[in-house]
């Protein structure tokens, strides 16, 4: 929508040579399609959930990298030889 608004402003002020002949009245009559408020709210909720998941996954990845680093250090020091490996249940 921001793109459309900036484009209409440019057209109204004649910044683009191809549209200098257009009157403000013609531009004011242009109807831009808007999604319903319900659809906008639904979209916003999806975006919020997606951002929350993204943050959660980034934190999990950070923790996994840290754990991998710790495990690698133990392996290089030879501390894993007698370690019991736990399998996922």
The first five atom37 places (N, CA, C, CB, O) and aatype in JSON, in Angstrom:
{
  "aatype": [20, 20, 20, 20, 20, 20, 20, 20, 20, 20, 20, 20, 20, 20, 20, 20, 20, 20, 20, 20, 20, 20, 20, 20, 20, 20, 20, 20, 20, 20, 20, 20, 20, 20, 20, 20, 20, 20, 20, 20, 20, 20, 20, 20, 20, 20, 20, 20, 20, 20, 20, 20, 20, 20, 20, 20, 20, 20, 20, 20, 20, 20, 20, 20, 20, 20, 20, 20, 20, 20, 20, 20, 20, 20, 20, 20, 20, 20, 20, 20, 20, 20, 20, 20, 20, 20, 20, 20, 20],
  "atom_mask": [
    [1, 1, 1, 1, 1],
    [1, 1, 1, 1, 1],
    [1, 1, 1, 1, 1],
    [1, 1, 1, 1, 1],
    [1, 1, 1, 1, 1],
    [1, 1, 1, 1, 1],
    [1, 1, 1, 1, 1],
    [1, 1, 1, 1, 1],
    [1, 1, 1, 1, 1],
    [1, 1, 1, 1, 1],
    [1, 1, 1, 1, 1],
    [1, 1, 1, 1, 1],
    [1, 1, 1, 1, 1],
    [1, 1, 1, 1, 1],
    [1, 1, 1, 1, 1],
    [1, 1, 1, 1, 1],
    [1, 1, 1, 1, 1],
    [1, 1, 1, 1, 1],
    [1, 1, 1, 1, 1],
    [1, 1, 1, 1, 1],
    [1, 1, 1, 1, 1],
    [1, 1, 1, 1, 1],
    [1, 1, 1, 1, 1],
    [1, 1, 1, 1, 1],
    [1, 1, 1, 1, 1],
    [1, 1, 1, 1, 1],
    [1, 1, 1, 1, 1],
    [1, 1, 1, 1, 1],
    [1, 1, 1, 1, 1],
    [1, 1, 1, 1, 1],
    [1, 1, 1, 1, 1],
    [1, 1, 1, 1, 1],
    [1, 1, 1, 1, 1],
    [1, 1, 1, 1, 1],
    [1, 1, 1, 1, 1],
    [1, 1, 1, 1, 1],
    [1, 1, 1, 1, 1],
    [1, 1, 1, 1, 1],
    [1, 1, 1, 1, 1],
    [1, 1, 1, 1, 1],
    [1, 1, 1, 1, 1],
    [1, 1, 1, 1, 1],
    [1, 1, 1, 1, 1],
    [1, 1, 1, 1, 1],
    [1, 1, 1, 1, 1],
    [1, 1, 1, 1, 1],
    [1, 1, 1, 1, 1],
    [1, 1, 1, 1, 1],
    [1, 1, 1, 1, 1],
    [1, 1, 1, 1, 1],
    [1, 1, 1, 1, 1],
    [1, 1, 1, 1, 1],
    [1, 1, 1, 1, 1],
    [1, 1, 1, 1, 1],
    [1, 1, 1, 1, 1],
    [1, 1, 1, 1, 1],
    [1, 1, 1, 1, 1],
    [1, 1, 1, 1, 1],
    [1, 1, 1, 1, 1],
    [1, 1, 1, 1, 1],
    [1, 1, 1, 1, 1],
    [1, 1, 1, 1, 1],
    [1, 1, 1, 1, 1],
    [1, 1, 1, 1, 1],
    [1, 1, 1, 1, 1],
    [1, 1, 1, 1, 1],
    [1, 1, 1, 1, 1],
    [1, 1, 1, 1, 1],
    [1, 1, 1, 1, 1],
    [1, 1, 1, 1, 1],
    [1, 1, 1, 1, 1],
    [1, 1, 1, 1, 1],
    [1, 1, 1, 1, 1],
    [1, 1, 1, 1, 1],
    [1, 1, 1, 1, 1],
    [1, 1, 1, 1, 1],
    [1, 1, 1, 1, 1],
    [1, 1, 1, 1, 1],
    [1, 1, 1, 1, 1],
    [1, 1, 1, 1, 1],
    [1, 1, 1, 1, 1],
    [1, 1, 1, 1, 1],
    [1, 1, 1, 1, 1],
    [1, 1, 1, 1, 1],
    [1, 1, 1, 1, 1],
    [1, 1, 1, 1, 1],
    [1, 1, 1, 1, 1],
    [1, 1, 1, 1, 1],
    [1, 1, 1, 1, 1]
  ],
  "atom_positions": [
    [[0.83, -1.19, 0.0], [0.0, 0.0, 0.0], [0.87, 1.25, 0.0], [-0.94, 0.0, 1.2], [0.53, 2.23, -0.66]],
    [[1.97, 1.23, 0.73], [2.86, 2.38, 0.75], [3.32, 2.72, -0.66], [4.08, 2.11, 1.66], [3.42, 3.89, -1.02]],
    [[3.58, 1.68, -1.47], [4.01, 1.92, -2.84], [2.95, 2.7, -3.59], [4.31, 0.59, -3.56], [3.26, 3.67, -4.29]],
    [[1.7, 2.3, -3.45], [0.61, 2.98, -4.15], [0.48, 4.42, -3.68], [-0.72, 2.25, -3.93], [0.29, 5.32, -4.5]],
    [[0.58, 4.65, -2.38], [0.45, 6.01, -1.86], [1.55, 6.91, -2.4], [0.49, 6.0, -0.33], [1.28, 8.02, -2.84]],
    [[2.79, 6.43, -2.37], [3.89, 7.26, -2.86], [3.75, 7.5, -4.35], [5.24, 6.61, -2.54], [4.1, 8.58, -4.84]],
    [[3.26, 6.52, -5.07], [3.08, 6.66, -6.52], [2.01, 7.71, -6.82], [2.69, 5.3, -7.15], [2.19, 8.54, -7.71]],
    [[0.91, 7.68, -6.09], [-0.16, 8.66, -6.3], [0.34, 10.06, -5.98], [-1.4, 8.31, -5.44], [0.04, 11.01, -6.7]],
    [[1.11, 10.2, -4.9], [1.66, 11.52, -4.55], [2.56, 12.03, -5.66], [2.45, 11.45, -3.22], [2.49, 13.2, -6.03]],
    [[3.41, 11.15, -6.21], [4.28, 11.56, -7.32], [3.44, 11.99, -8.52], [5.22, 10.41, -7.72], [3.76, 12.98, -9.18]],
    [[2.38, 11.24, -8.79], [1.53, 11.58, -9.92], [0.82, 12.91, -9.71], [0.5, 10.47, -10.16], [0.7, 13.71, -10.64]],
    [[0.34, 13.16, -8.48], [-0.37, 14.41, -8.19], [0.53, 15.62, -8.35], [-0.93, 14.37, -6.78], [0.09, 16.67, -8.82]],
    [[1.79, 15.47, -7.98], [2.69, 16.62, -8.01], [3.45, 16.73, -9.33], [3.68, 16.53, -6.87], [4.25, 17.64, -9.51]],
    [[3.19, 15.82, -10.22], [3.79, 15.91, -11.54], [5.27, 15.6, -11.6], [3.57, 17.26, -12.08], [5.96, 16.09, -12.5]],
    [[5.78, 14.81, -10.68], [7.2, 14.47, -10.7], [7.56, 13.53, -11.85], [7.61, 13.85, -9.39], [8.72, 13.43, -12.23]],
    [[6.58, 12.86, -12.38], [6.84, 11.94, -13.48], [6.23, 12.52, -14.75], [6.24, 10.52, -13.18], [5.02, 12.72, -14.84]],
    [[7.08, 12.8, -15.72], [6.67, 13.5, -16.93], [5.5, 12.85, -17.65], [7.82, 13.59, -17.87], [4.65, 13.56, -18.21]],
    [[5.43, 11.55, -17.64], [4.38, 10.86, -18.38], [2.99, 11.13, -17.81], [4.64, 9.37, -18.37], [2.0, 10.93, -18.51]],
    [[2.9, 11.58, -16.57], [1.59, 11.75, -15.94], [1.26, 13.21, -15.61], [1.53, 10.93, -14.67], [0.3, 13.47, -14.89]],
    [[2.02, 14.15, -16.11], [1.76, 15.56, -15.78], [0.39, 16.02, -16.29], [2.85, 16.44, -16.37], [-0.19, 16.94, -15.73]],
    [[-0.11, 15.4, -17.32], [-1.4, 15.79, -17.89], [-2.59, 15.31, -17.06], [-1.52, 15.26, -19.3], [-3.71, 15.76, -17.29]],
    [[-2.37, 14.42, -16.11], [-3.48, 13.91, -15.31], [-3.86, 14.92, -14.24], [-3.1, 12.56, -14.65], [-3.01, 15.56, -13.63]],
    [[-5.15, 15.05, -14.02], [-5.62, 15.99, -13.0], [-5.72, 15.3, -11.65], [-6.98, 16.59, -13.4], [-5.79, 14.08, -11.56]],
    [[-5.73, 16.11, -10.6], [-5.86, 15.59, -9.25], [-7.2, 14.86, -9.09], [-5.75, 16.73, -8.21], [-7.27, 13.86, -8.39]],
    [[-8.22, 15.34, -9.73], [-9.53, 14.72, -9.65], [-9.52, 13.28, -10.13], [-10.53, 15.51, -10.44], [-10.14, 12.41, -9.52]],
    [[-8.82, 13.04, -11.21], [-8.73, 11.68, -11.75], [-8.03, 10.77, -10.74], [-7.97, 11.67, -13.1], [-8.46, 9.64, -10.51]],
    [[-6.97, 11.28, -10.14], [-6.22, 10.47, -9.17], [-7.03, 10.23, -7.91], [-4.92, 11.15, -8.82], [-6.94, 9.15, -7.32]],
    [[-7.82, 11.2, -7.49], [-8.63, 11.03, -6.29], [-9.73, 9.99, -6.48], [-9.25, 12.36, -5.88], [-10.22, 9.42, -5.51]],
    [[-10.12, 9.75, -7.73], [-11.19, 8.8, -8.01], [-10.69, 7.36, -8.13], [-11.9, 9.19, -9.27], [-11.49, 6.43, -8.25]],
    [[-9.38, 7.16, -8.09], [-8.84, 5.81, -8.21], [-9.18, 5.03, -6.94], [-7.3, 5.83, -8.45], [-8.88, 5.47, -5.83]],
    [[-9.79, 3.89, -7.12], [-10.12, 3.03, -5.99], [-9.09, 1.91, -5.89], [-11.56, 2.44, -6.13], [-8.93, 1.11, -6.81]],
    [[-8.41, 1.88, -4.77], [-7.44, 0.82, -4.54], [-8.11, -0.29, -3.75], [-6.19, 1.35, -3.79], [-8.83, -0.03, -2.79]],
    [[-7.88, -1.53, -4.16], [-8.49, -2.65, -3.42], [-7.8, -2.85, -2.08], [-8.43, -3.95, -4.25], [-6.57, -2.9, -1.99]],
    [[-8.6, -2.96, -1.05], [-8.08, -3.23, 0.3], [-8.66, -4.56, 0.77], [-8.45, -2.08, 1.29], [-9.84, -4.84, 0.54]],
    [[-7.84, -5.37, 1.41], [-8.42, -6.58, 2.0], [-9.31, -6.19, 3.17], [-7.29, -7.56, 2.47], [-9.14, -5.13, 3.78]],
    [[-10.26, -7.04, 3.48], [-11.16, -6.75, 4.6], [-10.36, -6.63, 5.89], [-12.25, -7.85, 4.73], [-9.25, -7.17, 6.0]],
    [[-10.92, -5.94, 6.87], [-10.24, -5.76, 8.15], [-10.0, -7.11, 8.82], [-11.06, -4.84, 9.08], [-8.99, -7.32, 9.48]],
    [[-10.96, -8.04, 8.64], [-10.8, -9.38, 9.21], [-9.58, -10.08, 8.62], [-12.06, -10.22, 8.97], [-8.8, -10.71, 9.33]],
    [[-9.42, -9.95, 7.3], [-8.27, -10.57, 6.63], [-6.96, -9.9, 7.05], [-8.44, -10.49, 5.1], [-5.94, -10.56, 7.21]],
    [[-7.0, -8.58, 7.23], [-5.8, -7.86, 7.7], [-5.41, -8.32, 9.1], [-6.05, -6.34, 7.68], [-4.23, -8.51, 9.39]],
    [[-6.4, -8.49, 9.97], [-6.14, -8.95, 11.34], [-5.58, -10.37, 11.31], [-7.43, -8.89, 12.2], [-4.63, -10.69, 12.02]],
    [[-6.2, -11.22, 10.5], [-5.73, -12.6, 10.38], [-4.28, -12.64, 9.89], [-6.65, -13.41, 9.41], [-3.47, -13.4, 10.4]],
    [[-3.97, -11.82, 8.92], [-2.6, -11.75, 8.39], [-1.64, -11.28, 9.47], [-2.54, -10.82, 7.17], [-0.55, -11.84, 9.61]],
    [[-2.03, -10.26, 10.22], [-1.17, -9.75, 11.3], [-0.92, -10.83, 12.36], [-1.82, -8.52, 11.96], [0.19, -10.94, 12.87]],
    [[-1.94, -11.61, 12.67], [-1.77, -12.69, 13.64], [-0.8, -13.76, 13.13], [-3.13, -13.33, 13.97], [0.01, -14.28, 13.89]],
    [[-0.9, -14.07, 11.86], [0.02, -15.05, 11.27], [1.45, -14.53, 11.32], [-0.39, -15.38, 9.81], [2.38, -15.27, 11.64]],
    [[1.62, -13.26, 11.01], [2.96, -12.66, 11.05], [3.51, -12.69, 12.46], [2.92, -11.2, 10.53], [4.68, -13.03, 12.66]],
    [[2.69, -12.35, 13.45], [3.14, -12.37, 14.84], [3.54, -13.78, 15.28], [2.03, -11.83, 15.77], [4.57, -13.95, 15.93]],
    [[2.74, -14.77, 14.93], [3.06, -16.15, 15.29], [4.35, -16.6, 14.6], [1.9, -17.1, 14.9], [5.19, -17.28, 15.2]],
    [[4.5, -16.22, 13.34], [5.71, -16.58, 12.59], [6.94, -15.95, 13.22], [5.58, -16.14, 11.13], [7.98, -16.6, 13.35]],
    [[6.84, -14.68, 13.62], [7.96, -14.0, 14.26], [8.31, -14.66, 15.6], [7.64, -12.51, 14.47], [9.48, -14.8, 15.94]],
    [[7.28, -15.06, 16.35], [7.52, -15.72, 17.64], [8.23, -17.06, 17.42], [6.18, -15.94, 18.39], [9.17, -17.39, 18.15]],
    [[7.79, -17.82, 16.43], [8.44, -19.09, 16.11], [9.88, -18.88, 15.65], [7.65, -19.85, 15.04], [10.78, -19.63, 16.02]],
    [[10.07, -17.86, 14.85], [11.42, -17.55, 14.36], [12.35, -17.26, 15.54], [11.38, -16.35, 13.39], [13.47, -17.75, 15.58]],
    [[11.88, -16.45, 16.48], [12.68, -16.13, 17.67], [12.98, -17.39, 18.47], [11.95, -15.1, 18.54], [14.1, -17.6, 18.92]],
    [[11.96, -18.22, 18.64], [12.12, -19.47, 19.39], [13.14, -20.39, 18.71], [10.76, -20.19, 19.53], [14.0, -20.96, 19.37]],
    [[13.05, -20.52, 17.39], [13.97, -21.39, 16.66], [15.39, -20.83, 16.67], [13.5, -21.56, 15.21], [16.36, -21.59, 16.74]],
    [[15.52, -19.51, 16.62], [16.85, -18.91, 16.69], [17.49, -19.18, 18.04], [16.77, -17.4, 16.43], [18.68, -19.47, 18.12]],
    [[16.69, -19.1, 19.11], [17.21, -19.39, 20.45], [17.6, -20.86, 20.56], [16.16, -19.03, 21.52], [18.64, -21.19, 21.13]],
    [[16.77, -21.74, 20.02], [17.08, -23.18, 20.04], [18.37, -23.46, 19.28], [15.92, -24.0, 19.44], [19.2, -24.25, 19.72]],
    [[18.54, -22.82, 18.13], [19.75, -23.01, 17.34], [20.98, -22.53, 18.11], [19.63, -22.27, 16.0], [22.03, -23.17, 18.07]],
    [[20.84, -21.41, 18.79], [21.93, -20.88, 19.6], [22.33, -21.88, 20.69], [21.53, -19.52, 20.23], [23.51, -22.12, 20.93]],
    [[21.33, -22.45, 21.35], [21.59, -23.44, 22.4], [22.22, -24.7, 21.83], [20.28, -23.79, 23.13], [23.14, -25.26, 22.44]],
    [[21.74, -25.15, 20.67], [22.32, -26.34, 20.04], [23.78, -26.13, 19.66], [21.51, -26.73, 18.81], [24.61, -27.02, 19.84]],
    [[24.08, -24.95, 19.14], [25.47, -24.64, 18.79], [26.36, -24.66, 20.03], [25.57, -23.28, 18.09], [27.49, -25.15, 19.99]],
    [[25.85, -24.12, 21.11], [26.6, -24.11, 22.36], [26.83, -25.53, 22.86], [25.86, -23.28, 23.43], [27.94, -25.88, 23.27]],
    [[25.79, -26.35, 22.83], [25.92, -27.74, 23.27], [26.88, -28.52, 22.38], [24.54, -28.42, 23.27], [27.66, -29.33, 22.86]],
    [[26.81, -28.27, 21.08], [27.71, -28.94, 20.15], [29.16, -28.56, 20.46], [27.36, -28.58, 18.69], [30.05, -29.41, 20.43]],
    [[29.39, -27.29, 20.75], [30.73, -26.83, 21.1], [31.24, -27.52, 22.35], [30.75, -25.33, 21.3], [32.39, -27.96, 22.4]],
    [[30.4, -27.61, 23.36], [30.79, -28.29, 24.61], [31.08, -29.76, 24.37], [29.68, -28.14, 25.67], [32.07, -30.29, 24.87]],
    [[30.23, -30.41, 23.6], [30.41, -31.82, 23.3], [31.7, -32.05, 22.5], [29.2, -32.37, 22.52], [32.43, -33.0, 22.76]],
    [[31.96, -31.18, 21.55], [33.19, -31.29, 20.75], [34.43, -31.15, 21.62], [33.2, -30.22, 19.64], [35.39, -31.9, 21.45]],
    [[34.4, -30.2, 22.54], [35.55, -30.01, 23.44], [35.78, -31.26, 24.29], [35.32, -28.79, 24.34], [36.92, -31.69, 24.47]],
    [[34.7, -31.83, 24.81], [34.84, -33.06, 25.61], [35.4, -34.19, 24.76], [33.48, -33.46, 26.21], [36.23, -34.97, 25.22]],
    [[34.94, -34.29, 23.52], [35.41, -35.35, 22.63], [36.91, -35.19, 22.36], [34.62, -35.35, 21.31], [37.65, -36.17, 22.38]],
    [[37.35, -33.98, 22.09], [38.76, -33.75, 21.8], [39.64, -33.98, 23.03], [38.97, -32.34, 21.29], [40.82, -34.32, 22.9]],
    [[39.09, -33.8, 24.2], [39.85, -34.06, 25.43], [39.79, -35.53, 25.83], [39.31, -33.18, 26.58], [40.44, -35.94, 26.8]],
    [[39.03, -36.31, 25.11], [38.93, -37.74, 25.4], [38.0, -38.06, 26.55], [40.27, -38.28, 25.69], [38.1, -39.13, 27.15]],
    [[37.11, -37.15, 26.86], [36.21, -37.34, 28.0], [34.94, -38.1, 27.63], [35.85, -36.01, 28.59], [34.09, -38.33, 28.49]],
    [[34.79, -38.47, 26.38], [33.55, -39.15, 25.97], [33.71, -40.66, 25.81], [33.06, -38.56, 24.66], [32.75, -41.35, 25.5]],
    [[34.9, -41.16, 26.03], [35.14, -42.59, 25.82], [34.21, -43.47, 26.64], [36.58, -42.93, 26.17], [33.66, -44.44, 26.13]],
    [[34.02, -43.14, 27.88], [33.18, -43.96, 28.75], [31.81, -43.32, 29.0], [33.88, -44.19, 30.07], [31.06, -43.75, 29.87]],
    [[31.51, -42.3, 28.23], [30.23, -41.6, 28.43], [29.09, -42.46, 27.9], [30.24, -40.22, 27.73], [29.21, -43.11, 26.86]],
    [[28.01, -42.45, 28.62], [26.82, -43.19, 28.22], [26.03, -42.32, 27.23], [25.93, -43.59, 29.46], [25.73, -41.16, 27.53]],
    [[25.71, -42.87, 26.09], [24.96, -42.13, 25.07], [23.49, -42.4, 25.29], [25.4, -42.52, 23.62], [23.04, -43.55, 25.31]],
    [[22.74, -41.33, 25.46], [21.29, -41.45, 25.67], [20.59, -41.36, 24.32], [20.77, -40.36, 26.65], [20.84, -40.44, 23.55]],
    [[19.72, -42.3, 24.06], [18.95, -42.27, 22.83], [17.62, -41.59, 23.11], [18.72, -43.7, 22.27], [17.07, -41.69, 24.2]],
    [[17.12, -40.87, 22.09], [15.82, -40.2, 22.28], [14.72, -41.21, 22.57], [15.46, -39.36, 21.05], [14.7, -42.29, 21.99]],
    [[13.83, -40.85, 23.45], [12.74, -41.77, 23.8], [11.51, -41.51, 22.96], [12.39, -41.66, 25.27], [10.5, -42.2, 23.12]]
  ]
}
